[in-house]
Structures are given as C-alpha cells and as structure tokens.
C-alpha cells in the first residue's frame, strides 16, 4: 500500500463583527493539517 500525504495550509483575514468600524485590527485565521491516505490507490 502506498502512502499519500496531503498537506493543507489555509489562511484568511476577517473583521470582527463587533468592531466593524475599524477600531480593532482584523483577525488572521490559519489552519494547517496533514492527511494520510493509506489506500489511495484503491480510489
């Protein structure tokens, strides 16, 4: 069986809905993940 590894890095910027007037800096969101598919050849 092969080992297929998928690395994901997702990032974004959003405004806090309670401070939409710009009085608070934007929030930066980052999600990092690693997914391993042991049986990817069977797809």
Secondary structure, DSSP 8 states (H G I E B T S, - for coil): ---EEEEEEEEEEE--GGGTTTTS--EEEEEEEEEEETTGGG-
